[in-house]
Amino acid sequence: MSWFIGRTEALSDPEKSRRKAMERLRGLAELDDPESVVVPILVDAILMAESYRGARHQISFLPELTKSVDAMLRELNIVEKAKEWEAG
């Protein structure tokens, strides 16, 4: 399964994009310490939402959120590749 969800896909079919993300996130259960990967994303998302509330400026904390999401995706890719190697 491809992880990439593009901007166009996310905006044109948000429900399909959410299902695609949820399918991939099931792999979190296989990480050694999933909380250490997910909690920073939640904190960054909360800070971003609060900083953006009522504002008309660039979204603060977006770089931090992006970094946290990228770290989570790297961990999920490792789990996925390990499964492929075991099966193959």
Backbone as CSV, one residue per row, in Angstrom:
resi,resn,N_x,N_y,N_z,CA_x,CA_y,CA_z,C_x,C_y,C_z
1,MET,0.843,-1.183,0.000,0.000,0.000,0.000,0.881,1.236,0.000
2,SER,0.537,2.179,-0.813,1.272,3.432,-0.859,0.770,4.351,0.245
3,TRP,1.707,4.965,0.946,1.310,5.861,2.029,0.886,7.211,1.508
4,PHE,1.556,7.699,0.500,1.413,9.077,0.074,-0.046,9.464,-0.169
5,ILE,-0.463,10.487,0.491,-1.768,11.094,0.265,-1.492,12.524,-0.157
6,GLY,-1.742,12.813,-1.391,-1.465,14.141,-1.917,-2.517,15.155,-1.517
7,ARG,-2.163,16.405,-1.685,-3.078,17.497,-1.339,-4.379,17.391,-2.116
8,THR,-4.265,17.107,-3.418,-5.462,16.996,-4.253,-6.357,15.872,-3.766
9,GLU,-5.765,14.726,-3.472,-6.547,13.584,-2.984,-7.209,13.908,-1.648
10,ALA,-6.447,14.515,-0.742,-6.986,14.838,0.580,-8.150,15.824,0.488
11,LEU,-8.038,16.786,-0.410,-9.102,17.789,-0.535,-10.299,17.270,-1.326
12,SER,-10.055,16.427,-2.326,-11.159,15.969,-3.169,-11.937,14.824,-2.533
13,ASP,-11.285,13.988,-1.753,-11.960,12.862,-1.109,-11.392,12.642,0.298
14,PRO,-11.753,13.522,1.229,-11.200,13.428,2.581,-11.507,12.103,3.274
15,GLU,-12.678,11.552,3.057,-13.030,10.288,3.712,-12.145,9.145,3.227
16,LYS,-11.923,9.074,1.932,-11.039,8.041,1.384,-9.621,8.229,1.931
17,SER,-9.186,9.467,2.026,-7.859,9.767,2.562,-7.752,9.358,4.022
18,ARG,-8.796,9.596,4.794,-8.805,9.189,6.204,-8.729,7.664,6.331
19,ARG,-9.499,6.961,5.490,-9.462,5.487,5.522,-8.071,4.973,5.159
20,LYS,-7.464,5.593,4.167,-6.119,5.203,3.740,-5.117,5.411,4.885
21,ALA,-5.223,6.535,5.569,-4.334,6.817,6.698,-4.577,5.833,7.836
22,MET,-5.842,5.553,8.156,-6.162,4.627,9.246,-5.638,3.228,8.948
23,GLU,-5.723,2.811,7.711,-5.202,1.494,7.341,-3.703,1.403,7.636
24,ARG,-2.993,2.435,7.283,-1.547,2.429,7.507,-1.198,2.560,8.992
25,LEU,-1.988,3.323,9.731,-1.698,3.547,11.142,-1.899,2.303,12.000
26,ARG,-2.550,1.291,11.469,-2.703,0.041,12.216,-1.340,-0.563,12.549
27,GLY,-0.337,-0.228,11.752,1.015,-0.718,11.994,1.655,-0.150,13.252
28,LEU,1.074,0.886,13.828,1.626,1.464,15.060,1.689,0.443,16.184
29,ALA,0.751,-0.481,16.199,0.716,-1.486,17.262,1.967,-2.355,17.258
30,GLU,2.671,-2.398,16.147,3.855,-3.245,16.035,5.156,-2.520,16.381
31,LEU,5.094,-1.235,16.631,6.293,-0.499,17.024,6.654,-0.825,18.467
32,ASP,7.935,-0.715,18.791,8.390,-0.989,20.151,7.752,-0.049,21.169
33,ASP,7.665,1.223,20.825,7.119,2.220,21.739,6.250,3.200,20.951
34,PRO,5.031,2.779,20.564,4.197,3.638,19.709,3.857,4.986,20.339
35,GLU,3.744,5.019,21.661,3.397,6.283,22.319,4.459,7.344,22.098
36,SER,5.718,6.929,22.048,6.790,7.910,21.866,6.768,8.515,20.469
37,VAL,6.085,7.854,19.550,5.972,8.365,18.181,4.698,9.201,18.020
38,VAL,3.620,8.756,18.639,2.313,9.393,18.443,2.117,10.631,19.319
39,VAL,2.551,10.588,20.558,2.313,11.703,21.487,2.900,13.016,20.969
40,PRO,4.148,13.055,20.448,4.648,14.334,19.922,3.791,14.896,18.788
41,ILE,3.226,14.011,17.973,2.358,14.467,16.886,1.094,15.098,17.451
42,LEU,0.513,14.461,18.444,-0.691,15.013,19.065,-0.416,16.368,19.712
43,VAL,0.704,16.470,20.410,1.064,17.743,21.052,1.257,18.822,19.990
44,ASP,2.007,18.508,18.913,2.222,19.488,17.847,0.911,19.880,17.176
45,ALA,0.016,18.913,16.974,-1.277,19.203,16.344,-2.119,20.127,17.231
46,ILE,-2.093,19.885,18.540,-2.825,20.749,19.469,-2.260,22.165,19.438
47,LEU,-0.933,22.278,19.498,-0.309,23.606,19.459,-0.603,24.315,18.140
48,MET,-0.556,23.580,17.048,-0.843,24.176,15.749,-2.294,24.664,15.692
49,ALA,-3.226,23.832,16.144,-4.637,24.225,16.137,-4.867,25.463,16.995
50,GLU,-4.244,25.500,18.167,-4.412,26.650,19.054,-3.776,27.908,18.471
51,SER,-2.629,27.764,17.826,-1.963,28.939,17.266,-2.706,29.467,16.046
52,TYR,-3.428,28.603,15.364,-4.134,28.999,14.146,-5.535,29.528,14.441
53,ARG,-6.062,29.218,15.607,-7.435,29.604,15.950,-7.630,31.118,15.822
54,GLY,-8.473,31.516,14.918,-8.803,32.926,14.733,-7.710,33.776,14.102
55,ALA,-6.623,33.190,13.699,-5.512,33.967,13.146,-5.571,33.988,11.620
56,ARG,-4.968,35.006,11.045,-4.888,35.118,9.589,-3.433,35.151,9.159
57,HIS,-2.639,34.273,9.709,-1.217,34.254,9.388,-0.775,32.815,9.140
58,GLN,0.492,32.688,8.808,1.060,31.364,8.564,0.863,30.467,9.780
59,ILE,0.600,29.213,9.549,0.365,28.275,10.637,1.665,28.029,11.399
60,SER,1.657,28.342,12.689,2.806,28.065,13.550,2.836,26.577,13.874
61,PHE,3.982,26.071,14.198,4.190,24.693,14.609,4.043,23.685,13.470
62,LEU,3.759,24.134,12.254,3.636,23.198,11.143,4.950,22.465,10.869
63,PRO,6.106,23.141,10.922,7.360,22.397,10.721,7.577,21.305,11.770
64,GLU,7.225,21.577,13.024,7.372,20.581,14.074,6.443,19.403,13.841
65,LEU,5.209,19.698,13.448,4.249,18.635,13.172,4.719,17.789,11.997
66,THR,5.213,18.439,10.960,5.722,17.716,9.796,6.878,16.808,10.190
67,LYS,7.776,17.305,11.016,8.923,16.504,11.470,8.446,15.288,12.262
68,SER,7.474,15.467,13.140,6.944,14.361,13.937,6.250,13.319,13.062
69,VAL,5.469,13.789,12.113,4.782,12.862,11.202,5.802,12.096,10.369
70,ASP,6.819,12.773,9.874,7.858,12.100,9.092,8.550,11.022,9.912
71,ALA,8.811,11.294,11.183,9.449,10.300,12.052,8.542,9.084,12.224
72,MET,7.249,9.319,12.396,6.312,8.216,12.535,6.263,7.383,11.252
73,LEU,6.235,8.047,10.112,6.189,7.327,8.843,7.445,6.495,8.633
74,ARG,8.600,7.005,9.044,9.836,6.219,8.942,9.725,4.941,9.768
75,GLU,9.204,5.065,10.985,9.037,3.890,11.847,8.060,2.891,11.227
76,LEU,6.963,3.380,10.679,5.991,2.487,10.039,6.592,1.805,8.812
77,ASN,7.418,2.521,8.057,8.071,1.918,6.898,9.020,0.800,7.314
78,ILE,9.723,0.997,8.423,10.628,-0.038,8.928,9.838,-1.299,9.266
79,VAL,8.711,-1.137,9.954,7.870,-2.280,10.316,7.368,-2.978,9.055
80,GLU,6.911,-2.204,8.088,6.379,-2.767,6.851,7.463,-3.534,6.083
81,LYS,8.645,-2.971,5.975,9.751,-3.626,5.265,10.172,-4.911,5.977
82,ALA,10.194,-4.881,7.308,10.557,-6.078,8.064,9.560,-7.209,7.796
83,LYS,8.283,-6.872,7.725,7.255,-7.872,7.403,7.488,-8.455,6.012
84,GLU,7.795,-7.584,5.052,8.033,-8.033,3.683,9.232,-8.987,3.633
85,TRP,10.299,-8.673,4.348,11.497,-9.521,4.359,11.202,-10.868,5.009
86,GLU,10.410,-10.849,6.082,10.046,-12.106,6.745,9.208,-12.986,5.829
87,ALA,8.305,-12.359,5.088,7.409,-13.112,4.202,8.124,-13.579,2.931
88,GLY,9.134,-12.828,2.509,9.758,-13.086,1.219,10.956,-13.921,1.313
